[in-house]
């Protein structure tokens, strides 16, 4: 019995030693960074910035793998079922904690099958319209939508996405009936609004910067409770007549549950370093994606609280998978 106990203790010690060595040399091979959205949206912008910098700092390739579809659930499922060794993780948005309240069944458990590695940036939405729309304010858009119920069409980056829920909440709070058309990501949705395929949208600002600059879309208001630095003349939705409206989200890194804590802590630390780099901070802020820093433990708490928050927002807004 004593020999057996000694053998078990030795095995446990050696196992801990192997985990420690693996953590010390991480990453020892190529790391896949899954972005569960198509190219062109805010998640893609943030993910590519982080992947490039991690490659430079850690001397190993962090390869971006866009797996868009079903509001991020396809890419999320891939990550949930990947080996929890730190060599696959994803850059996703708060849509991740909204999806379980919109879809009747998901192929994974949103909270149990993932570990939060680090938040990266804050997401702020901007209400924009196609220039053909005869509106220049929230009040004018609401008045038009009420005069033509079911005729104003708005786009989103997918069912349950931040872009969808912000607009669904506006619909609910203004008692309007604008019609939702989901696309497979922020990039395709931005193309749709710029071409006039849809008439309005609350977009993540980074996804529509080029269209705003070329005046292919008109900015109306922002979803935060403060005006953003890059657009000081664009009011908030709340100050535009919808009292109490405020909706911001986040983009962050998450891995499969069971990823070694040493690896999670290392990635968290390196991402924090990246966010402090002047060129990265400037790139993010230019897209109105302000850096967001938390420990893995703080991020875990945020995931749970946002999970509960989105359940309430979805119930209030009446948002559903079309």
ABEGO torsion letter per residue (X at the ends): XAAAAAAAAAAAAAAAAAAAAAAAAOBABBBBBBBABBBGBAAAAAAAAAAAAAAAAAGBBBBBBBBBEGGGAAAAAAAAABBBAGABBBBBBAAAAAAAAABABBABBAAAABBBABBABBBBBBBBBBAABABABAAAAAAAAAABBGABBBBBAEBGBAAAAAAAAAAAAAGBBBBBBBBAEAAAAAAAAAAGABABBBBBAAAAAAAAAAGABBBABBABABBBAABAABBBAAAAGBBGBBBBBBBBBBBBBGBBAAAAAAAAAAAAAAAABAAAAAAAAAAGBBBBBBBAAAAAAAAAAAAAAAAAAAAAAGBBBX
